[in-house]
């Protein structure tokens, strides 16, 4: 399925290549800048008709050129416009110099701007092209704008944000609106960038589809149903419970059974045909008294697990929620190396001292392992990747997936789902109130339920994260894990 342009993600370098190819194809590059500046003007007038002053802050590159066009266009509408520039605008080159020459608004040095109530700031300083911390004078302006709390419209990306990683480079504007062009950047979706962009608008300024798609990384995108829906099996009229898959969730001891039941119920509601909790003998009575649609099977040790695995209908397993860390978790996990496994929480931590042992067990054949680490668990399995400050969250997830031969759900408010082949999706539908005890157990269950039905590991992981976010939206603020499970729906 061909995604709309607005659903693609381009890195700042890729977008620069798009601009170069557009110019080389004969498209008037200044015409593109004119359209970009006019789009910013339209957004400013539409969203802030009450502004007393539009204050345009222009940088030393093409982002600043967009700002000069916007300043001219805003003045032509009769609005009060103030213009401030970083550096000497007389040293501008190319289209930016032309935009400056055509702007009738007299400018001042950016350090002299003193925000006041009624201002609307148009941030056209750096956009997505910044790769180093902002200069001190820009940092000072950012602080003054934040102190007065005036609205900010960012051109392309709030200045101070890395367009690839969404990380803050020293300091960054918190925009009320961000206007970008043709496609989004990863920094628009990754935190803290997503939080600092405010409402994001994507404007088509006329670069041909073929040029944009030629540089778009088809392996990276936002996590939406269009990315994986075709790979999620749908139940036909001839389906039956075993055809929809048998999911097994391992329980902890008698004082740690709730997490497994959360996962099991989520897996059942996500569409698995049968769900069994594999329980140690001492926890059987606790689980039996609290289970209805979920079945129960005694599994005490590795030997009893391997005996049970003679039943090939047991296709998909979840290990980790409430299970406990240590050698038993490692033994169970390695016994499942030829099955589909969602490894979560304690299961992940159990391999912190020897992650290669886990990775080697799942190296051969198609991807069967899904790992669901949060920040701390990720650092336990991939300490060198986690410590690399040059890598974005997407880069880290992709590197981890390739090393582990697993689908990785690098959890957080901006969860990244990655596959060993380099595919990565950034999730953006999770409400903040999902950060509650038991939420991860529910996520593991949804992913396991989808895998049990035959969904490939990466697609099951991506769909599971999206459905988890949707359940959180439906449950609403103040949700508990029980509320979340109640709102899980099959795709």
Beta strands, then each sheet from edge to edge (+ up, - down):
strand 1: 53-58
strand 2: 81-85
strand 3: 107-109
strand 4: 119-124
strand 5: 151-155
strand 6: 177-181
strand 7: 199-203
strand 8: 220-222
strand 9: 246-250
strand 10: 274-279
strand 11: 295-298
strand 12: 314-319
strand 13: 340-343
strand 14: 369-371
strand 15: 407-410
strand 16: 416-418
strand 17: 424-426
sheet 1: 3+ 2+ 1+ 4+ 5+ 6+ 7+
sheet 2: 8+ 17+ 16- 15+ 14+ 13+ 12+ 9+ 10+ 11+
end
